[in-house]
Amino acid sequence: MKPDLYLGQRAVVIGYGITGRAVAQFLTRSGAAVQVYDDRASQVSSPEPNVTISTIDTGFQGAVENADLVLVSPGVPRSHPVFKFAQVPISELELAYRHTTVPIVAVTGTNGKTTVTTLTARMLDRAGMRVRAVGNIGTSIVSMLEEHLDYFVVEASSFQLATISSFRPKVAVWTNFSPDHLDWHQGIDHYLSSKARIFENQTIGDTAVVNAADAVVSAVSLPDGVE
């Protein structure tokens, strides 16, 4: 990690759970000034050094609009005002991808993604690969960026995929699809399109694994050149 990677930049992080804390730590160590917003700010006893944490206040809109980076933790509802004021909010998934050269196997799906993520990581490990299972499975990706690895196996939720821009897994797996999290996505169409974004930036030489027995998943169009 370069200590001046984000030197002089302002970052806003929404949510200070496992993911938000890891993101804030990564950004402060990279030189950014970090403002965290969390409804439980008063309950946080020891935020990271150089991190300011508060609940939404009158300065929230200005902080978001003037930030160089706005990162949203998984599960922050789409009704949250950050989605109104931020031009391009991103997830930890997107942030981590921008700062790693380690090939990524990404797994999404309504059901079974944790199992597939775990088994894939174990198979790669048994094959002698240095691998970490990360993402929605419980370990933040940015906390693993300094490890010397052959692969990341990422459990990717629809919340995380909804706010990617360049995230491109070498292998993308979609296990199945059924209606879920519709309160967050505000409808099935957004949920479906968020899941499908796992393939969005793949290109020639990348691999997509789809469940041929799932009518929705198997009908998704893949980018040209993806196997």
C-alpha positions in Angstrom: 0.0 0.0 0.0 1.4 3.4 -1.0 1.0 5.8 2.0 0.4 8.7 -0.4 -2.1 6.9 -2.7 -4.9 9.2 -1.6 -2.9 11.9 -0.1 -4.9 15.1 0.2 -8.1 13.5 -0.9 -11.4 13.5 1.0 -13.3 10.3 1.4 -16.8 9.7 2.8 -17.6 6.3 4.1 -21.2 5.3 4.9 -21.5 2.7 7.6 -18.9 1.7 10.2 -19.3 -2.1 10.5 -16.7 -4.7 9.5 -16.5 -3.4 5.9 -16.7 0.3 6.7 -14.0 0.1 9.3 -11.7 -1.8 7.0 -12.3 0.7 4.2 -11.6 3.7 6.5 -8.4 2.1 7.7 -7.2 1.4 4.2 -8.0 5.0 3.1 -6.4 6.7 6.1 -3.3 4.6 5.7 -3.2 5.7 2.1 -3.3 9.4 3.0 -7.0 10.3 2.8 -9.0 12.4 5.2 -12.0 10.2 6.1 -15.4 11.2 7.3 -17.6 8.3 8.4 -21.4 8.6 8.8 -23.1 6.0 10.8 -26.4 6.1 12.8 -24.6 4.4 15.7 -21.8 6.9 15.8 -22.3 7.5 19.5 -21.6 3.8 20.2 -18.3 3.7 18.5 -15.6 3.8 21.2 -12.4 3.7 19.1 -12.6 4.8 15.5 -9.4 4.5 13.4 -6.9 7.4 13.8 -7.6 10.3 11.5 -11.2 9.2 11.1 -14.1 11.5 12.0 -17.4 9.7 12.7 -20.8 11.2 13.1 -24.4 10.8 12.3 -26.0 12.7 9.4 -26.0 16.4 10.1 -26.4 19.6 8.2 -22.9 19.2 6.7 -23.7 15.8 5.1 -24.7 17.0 1.7 -21.7 19.2 1.3 -19.3 16.5 2.5 -20.7 14.0 0.0 -20.8 16.4 -2.9 -17.2 17.6 -2.3 -15.7 14.2 -1.6 -13.2 12.6 -4.0 -14.5 9.2 -3.0 -17.8 8.0 -1.6 -17.9 4.5 -0.3 -21.1 2.7 0.7 -21.1 -0.3 3.0 -23.2 -3.3 2.1 -26.8 -3.1 3.2 -27.0 0.7 3.4 -30.5 1.2 1.9 -31.0 2.8 -1.5 -33.3 5.3 0.3 -30.2 6.7 2.1 -29.5 10.3 1.1 -26.0 9.4 0.0 -27.5 8.0 -3.2 -29.1 11.4 -3.8 -26.0 13.5 -3.3 -23.1 11.3 -4.5 -22.3 11.3 -8.2 -20.6 7.8 -8.2 -20.8 6.0 -4.9 -18.8 2.8 -4.9 -18.6 -0.4 -2.8 -15.6 -1.9 -1.1 -15.6 -4.5 -4.0 -14.9 -1.7 -6.5 -12.3 0.0 -4.3 -10.4 -3.3 -3.7 -10.4 -4.2 -7.4 -8.8 -0.9 -8.3 -5.8 -1.7 -6.0 -5.1 -5.4 -6.7 -3.6 -7.4 -9.5 -4.6 -10.7 -8.0 -7.0 -12.6 -10.2 -10.5 -12.7 -8.8 -13.1 -15.5 -8.8 -16.4 -13.8 -7.9 -19.5 -15.7 -6.9 -23.0 -14.4 -6.6 -26.5 -15.9 -6.5 -29.6 -15.7 -4.3 -28.7 -19.0 -2.6 -25.6 -21.0 -2.3 -23.0 -18.4 -2.9 -21.3 -18.8 0.5 -21.0 -22.5 0.0 -19.6 -22.2 -3.5 -17.2 -19.5 -2.4 -15.9 -21.6 0.4 -15.6 -24.8 -1.7 -13.9 -22.9 -4.5 -11.3 -21.4 -2.1 -10.7 -24.9 -0.6 -10.2 -26.5 -3.9 -7.7 -23.8 -5.0 -5.9 -24.2 -1.7 -5.7 -28.0 -2.1 -4.2 -27.4 -5.6 -1.4 -25.5 -3.9 -2.7 -21.9 -4.6 -2.4 -19.1 -2.1 -6.0 -18.0 -1.8 -8.4 -16.1 0.4 -12.2 -16.3 0.6 -13.4 -12.7 1.1 -16.3 -10.3 0.6 -19.8 -10.9 1.8 -18.5 -14.1 3.4 -17.3 -12.0 6.3 -13.7 -10.9 5.6 -13.2 -7.6 3.9 -11.2 -7.6 0.7 -9.3 -4.4 1.4 -7.9 -5.9 4.6 -6.2 -8.6 2.5 -4.7 -6.4 -0.2 -1.2 -6.7 1.2 -1.1 -10.5 1.2 0.8 -12.3 -1.5 -1.9 -14.4 -3.1 -2.6 -16.3 -6.3 -6.4 -15.8 -6.1 -9.2 -14.0 -4.3 -12.5 -15.9 -4.2 -15.1 -13.2 -3.6 -18.6 -13.7 -2.4 -20.3 -10.8 -4.1 -23.7 -9.6 -2.9 -26.2 -7.7 -5.0 -25.6 -4.7 -2.7 -21.9 -4.7 -3.6 -22.4 -5.3 -7.3 -25.0 -2.5 -7.6 -22.2 0.1 -7.1 -19.3 -1.2 -9.2 -17.9 0.5 -12.2 -14.7 -1.3 -13.3 -14.8 -4.5 -11.2 -13.8 -7.3 -13.5 -13.5 -10.9 -12.1 -11.3 -13.3 -14.1 -14.0 -15.9 -13.4 -17.6 -14.9 -12.6 -20.1 -17.4 -11.1 -23.9 -16.9 -10.8 -25.5 -19.8 -9.0 -29.2 -19.0 -9.2 -31.9 -16.3 -9.0 -35.1 -15.8 -7.1 -36.7 -12.7 -5.7 -34.9 -11.4 -2.6 -33.9 -8.1 -0.9 -36.6 -6.4 -2.9 -37.1 -3.8 -0.1 -33.5 -2.7 -0.7 -33.6 -2.9 -4.5 -37.1 -1.4 -4.7 -38.2 -4.0 -7.2 -37.1 -7.2 -8.9 -35.7 -5.5 -12.0 -33.0 -3.7 -10.1 -32.1 -6.8 -8.1 -31.7 -8.8 -11.4 -29.6 -6.1 -13.1 -27.4 -5.8 -10.0 -26.7 -9.5 -10.0 -26.0 -9.5 -13.8 -23.3 -6.8 -13.3 -20.9 -9.5 -12.2 -20.3 -10.2 -15.9 -20.5 -6.5 -17.0 -16.8 -5.8 -17.4 -15.6 -9.2 -18.4 -13.8 -9.5 -21.8 -11.8 -11.9 -24.0 -10.0 -14.5 -21.8 -12.4 -14.3 -18.9 -14.8 -17.0 -17.9 -18.5 -16.9 -16.9 -20.1 -19.8 -15.1 -23.9 -19.8 -15.2 -26.5 -22.3 -13.9 -28.0 -23.8 -17.1 -30.9 -25.1 -15.0 -31.9 -21.6 -13.9 -34.0 -20.0 -16.6 -33.2 -16.4 -15.5 -29.5 -16.9 -15.1 -29.0 -18.9 -18.3 -30.8 -16.2 -20.3 -28.4 -13.4 -19.3 -26.4 -12.0 -22.2 -22.6 -12.2 -21.8 -20.0 -9.8 -23.2 -18.4 -10.8 -26.5 -15.4 -13.1 -26.0 -16.3 -14.4 -22.6 -16.2 -18.1 -22.3 
